[in-house]
Amino acid sequence: MVQMLAELEREGLDSLAGVKDADALERWRIEYLGAKGRLRAAMPMLKDVPKDAKPAIGKRLNEVKAALETAFETKMQAIGGGGEARASGPVVDITEPGLDLRPGRRHVLTRTVDEITDVFARMGFSIAEGPEVEDEWHNFTALNIPPDHPARDPADNFYLRSVAKAERTSDLRMLRSQTSTIQIRTMEKTKPPLKVVAVGRVYRPDTHDATHFSMFHQIEGLYVDRGVTMIDLKTTLFQFARAYFGEQAEVRMRPSFFPFTEPSAEVDMKMKVRGEWQWVELGGCGMVDPNVFEAVGYDAEEWTGFAFGLGVERIAMRKYGIADIRMLFENDARFLRQF
């Protein structure tokens, strides 16, 4: 083994001395230092060396490796840095035209989020944030979603640990399926009255198509005070629609059901779609259910509130005429430059 390493070092250095250009240097590197080179091939032989000799052989192997690598670096600098073995002609063609660098811009979804939050900020809403990895208490239980509710089905959520292997419900962790979790966390640490909007990514294992994606964005609003009514909710959404989509925008509510609001409604907004004004569903809303207030320690006899949730991608697609939600996540610069 010692003799073989000595021969490998001698042959490598002698061969390197005759290298005159970059192509030959690269061939030498592959032969001696490459992943399938002679030095790498010698390393497995160390396992056959007697145990008492391994330290010395290992040290010698590292010395050969260092010698060859140092010699390679020196030769590379000589060839590329103006030494006697330097290849003819410049390394970089300074006559080649430069790249056409265009100014960057924010992603259309980032712009949409900023525009929406700016409108609500002017109405007195502050911004609230929360974690994307959640527990079942904040994602379901505190929102009045019972244990047997279909929304908890593992097939409809991204659980980070098998439901069957969890010893307790509190052991479960998941990627949040709604930004309503931020409302719960905000109420847990803030006494009423409060007025917040929460925006962020949410995750659901939906099949990807033109209108569905497994990761998307929501914006949720929450207003808690004394004497809050459905009139306040509709006024807020109507003001948002007019401020964001224009004076002709309208809002309508259709009766619906959500465990965390009572009464509940679907939110439709009238906006231009391919040049024509149409009703478009954007999310849900309603008055906060007393059970939700109880979960966070609010007195439902003293406080009332409303909540609403809107899909950011739906808003962006309708406002900017985007037909396929998948375009928003493909990062095609040709598409993104349009906005």
Secondary structure, 3 states (H helix, E strand, C coil): CHHHHHHHHHHHHHHHHCCCCHHHHHHHHHHHCCCCCHHHHHHHHHHHCCHHHHHHHHHHHHHHHHHHHHHHHHHHHHHHCCCCCCCCCCCCCCCCCCCCCCCCCCCHHHHHHHHHHHHHHHCCCEEECCCCEEEHHHHCHHHCCCCCCHHHCHHHCEECCCCCCCCCHHHCEEECCCCHHHHHHHHHHCCCCEEEEEEEEEECCCCCCCCCCCEEEEEEEEEEECCCCHHHHHHHHHHHHHHHHCCCCEEEEEEEEECCEEEEEEEEEEEEECCEEEEEEEEEEEEECHHHHHHHCCCCCCCEEEEEEEEHHHHHHHHHCCCCHHHHHCCCHHHHCCC
